Amino acid sequence: MERQQSGSIGRPRGFDADEALERAMLVFWRHGYEGASTANLTNAMGISTTSMYAAFGNKEKLFRKVLERYTEGPSAYMARALEEPTALGTATAILAGTVRTTTRPANPHGCLGVQSALTVSDSGEGVRELLVAWRNDGHSCLRERFQRAVDEGDLPADADPGLLARYITTFGYGIAVQAASGVDRGELQEMADAALRNWPPV
């Protein structure tokens, strides 16, 4: 991927940063933060270690950029789901999106945000905290959506928005772990459907 820029010999090499970031995302997604070595990353990105550090900073900074890309790309179904007209529609879209994203043949199975957090050493404490904040942010956005549903009468007045949000996010992360373990899409979708059968009636 690296190519010599036009001009005088010896100038810094240029490369497609967007494509490099996409490839880095797949490495982190497949191997987790700890399992993705610098060699794995630079080989996949098609650049030298020097170029990686110059363009993205260290491994942790690269991961932060990758997580942003994942949130805006493969995990964008979460933001779209929050725009569904009903709370049940939101919950349904989140679980369906989780099933789709974690089982796509072209991508690693599972969730980057879950896979990367499974084992993080002391040196990766910053990444662990980042992922905790990332998951908490998802829960907070969903809790706010369900609180609006209570206020609008779309959920019963006695429904607990925080508990419902925790239920959906926890179940979604469970789907991701099962997907990474090889459970097929059809079975995961059946599990998601079953999880919503007792959704609070209006």
C-alpha positions in Angstrom: 0.0 0.0 0.0 2.9 2.4 0.7 4.0 4.3 -2.2 6.8 6.9 -2.9 5.4 10.4 -3.3 6.3 12.3 -6.4 9.2 14.7 -5.9 12.7 14.4 -4.6 14.1 11.0 -3.7 14.0 10.3 0.0 10.8 12.1 0.9 8.5 10.4 3.4 6.4 7.6 2.0 2.7 8.3 1.5 -0.2 5.8 1.8 -3.9 5.6 1.9 -4.6 6.3 5.6 -8.3 5.5 5.3 -7.6 2.0 3.8 -4.8 1.5 6.4 -7.3 2.3 9.2 -9.8 -0.1 7.8 -7.3 -2.9 7.7 -6.2 -2.1 11.3 -9.8 -2.3 12.4 -10.1 -5.8 11.0 -6.9 -6.9 12.9 -8.1 -5.5 16.2 -11.6 -7.0 15.6 -10.1 -10.4 14.9 -7.4 -10.6 17.5 -8.5 -8.1 20.2 -6.3 -5.3 21.5 -3.7 -7.4 23.3 -3.6 -10.0 20.5 -3.0 -7.5 17.7 0.8 -7.1 17.6 2.5 -4.1 15.9 3.8 -6.6 13.3 0.3 -7.9 12.7 -1.0 -4.3 12.3 1.8 -3.0 10.0 1.7 -6.1 7.8 -2.1 -5.8 7.4 -1.9 -2.0 6.8 0.9 -2.4 4.3 3.1 0.2 6.0 6.3 0.4 8.1 6.2 0.8 11.9 7.7 4.2 11.4 4.8 5.2 9.1 2.3 3.8 11.5 3.7 5.8 14.4 4.0 9.0 12.3 0.4 8.8 11.0 -1.5 7.3 13.9 0.7 7.5 17.0 1.2 4.5 19.2 -0.9 1.3 19.3 -3.4 2.7 21.8 -3.9 5.9 19.7 -4.4 3.8 16.6 -7.0 1.7 18.5 -8.9 4.8 19.5 -9.1 5.9 15.9 -10.2 2.3 14.9 -12.9 2.3 17.6 -14.3 5.6 16.2 -14.3 4.1 12.7 -16.1 1.0 14.0 -18.7 3.1 15.8 -19.4 5.1 12.6 -19.2 2.1 10.3 -20.1 -1.5 11.3 -21.7 -0.4 14.6 -23.7 2.5 13.1 -26.9 0.5 13.4 -27.0 1.5 17.0 -27.4 5.2 16.2 -30.0 4.4 13.5 -31.9 2.2 15.9 -32.3 5.0 18.3 -34.4 6.8 15.6 -37.0 4.1 15.4 -40.5 5.4 16.3 -41.1 2.9 19.1 -39.0 1.5 22.0 -39.7 -2.0 20.8 -38.6 -1.0 17.3 -35.4 0.4 18.8 -34.7 -2.8 20.8 -35.5 -5.0 17.8 -33.2 -3.0 15.5 -30.3 -3.1 17.9 -30.5 -6.9 18.4 -31.0 -7.5 14.6 -28.1 -5.1 13.9 -25.9 -6.9 16.4 -26.7 -10.3 14.8 -26.0 -9.0 11.3 -22.7 -7.2 12.2 -21.3 -10.0 14.3 -21.9 -12.7 11.7 -21.0 -11.1 8.4 -18.9 -13.6 6.4 -16.5 -10.9 5.1 -15.8 -9.6 8.6 -14.4 -11.2 11.8 -17.3 -12.7 13.9 -18.1 -11.0 17.2 -17.9 -7.4 18.3 -14.7 -5.3 18.2 -15.7 -3.6 21.5 -16.2 -6.9 23.2 -13.4 -8.9 21.7 -10.8 -6.2 22.5 -11.9 -6.0 26.1 -11.7 -9.7 27.0 -8.0 -9.6 28.0 -6.2 -6.3 28.7 -3.0 -6.2 30.7 -1.9 -3.3 32.9 -0.2 -1.6 30.0 -3.6 -1.5 28.2 -5.4 0.1 31.1 -6.2 3.1 28.9 -7.9 0.9 26.3 -9.9 -0.9 29.0 -11.2 2.4 30.3 -11.9 3.5 26.8 -14.0 0.4 26.1 -15.9 0.8 29.4 -16.8 4.3 28.5 -17.8 3.2 25.0 -20.1 0.6 26.4 -21.5 2.9 29.0 -22.2 5.6 26.4 -24.2 3.0 24.4 -26.2 2.1 27.5 -26.8 5.8 28.4 -28.1 6.7 24.9 -30.4 3.7 25.0 -31.6 4.6 28.5 -32.5 8.1 27.4 -34.4 6.7 24.4 -36.4 4.4 26.7 -37.0 7.2 29.1 -38.5 9.2 26.2 -40.7 6.2 25.4 -42.0 6.2 29.0 -42.7 10.0 28.8 -44.5 9.6 25.5 -46.6 6.6 26.7 -44.9 4.2 24.4 -43.7 2.2 27.5 -45.6 1.7 30.7 -45.2 4.4 33.3 -43.7 1.9 35.7 -41.1 0.6 33.2 -37.5 1.1 34.2 -35.6 2.6 31.3 -32.2 1.9 32.8 -33.0 -1.7 33.4 -34.4 -2.2 29.9 -31.3 -0.5 28.4 -29.0 -2.8 30.4 -31.1 -5.8 29.4 -30.8 -5.0 25.7 -27.1 -4.1 25.8 -26.1 -7.1 27.9 -28.0 -9.4 25.6 -26.4 -7.8 22.6 -22.9 -8.3 23.9 -23.9 -11.9 24.7 -24.9 -12.4 21.0 -21.5 -11.0 20.0 -19.7 -13.6 22.2 -21.8 -16.4 20.8 -21.2 -15.2 17.3 -17.4 -15.2 17.9 -17.8 -18.8 19.2 -19.4 -19.9 15.9 -23.1 -19.9 16.6 -24.8 -19.2 13.3 -26.9 -16.2 12.3 -30.2 -18.0 12.3 -29.9 -19.3 15.8 -28.7 -15.9 17.1 -31.7 -14.2 15.5 -34.1 -16.7 17.1 -32.5 -15.9 20.5 -33.0 -12.2 19.8 -36.6 -12.7 18.9 -37.2 -14.8 22.1 -35.6 -12.0 24.2 -38.2 -9.5 23.0 -41.3 -11.7 23.5 -41.9 -10.4 27.0 -41.4 -6.8 26.1 -43.5 -4.5 28.3 -46.9 -3.9 26.8 -48.1 -0.4 26.3 
